[in-house]
Amino acid sequence: MNISNSLNDCKKINLPKIEDSRGNLTVIENTINIPFNVKRVFYVYDIPTAKKRGAHAHKTLEQFLICLSGGLDVRLNDGINKKKIHLNRPWEGLYIPPMIWASERNFDSGTVYLVLCSDLYDESDYIRNYSNYLEYMQS
């Protein structure tokens, strides 16, 4: 049986922002600020503004995206509905559950974004072809 989530399961989450005259600090804690234990972290940078990233879904992996610098749009699709979310605040992240097609685009110059993952890298968890994604959602 496939995991099936809707766009309603995707949500922006505000992380704690501790303001100080010496600079602000944001904390991320497993299962407290985000709804899963983090097993993998990566970040994306030096992105040409006209390029796209992502454009895939995960069968079981959960992700949490945080734009640390700059800004980007995340396009989300659950096979029926579509939504665009703009990220540009380092204390705000986007939770993406399994089986949501997501792509990142419209990057500001100098954008850096961080991705927290619920599991280690596993190529078999990816659905990289949109037609295959729609077929998988209906099976």
Order of alpha helices (4+ residues) and beta strands (2+ residues): beta-beta-beta-beta-beta-beta-beta-beta-beta-beta-beta-beta-alpha
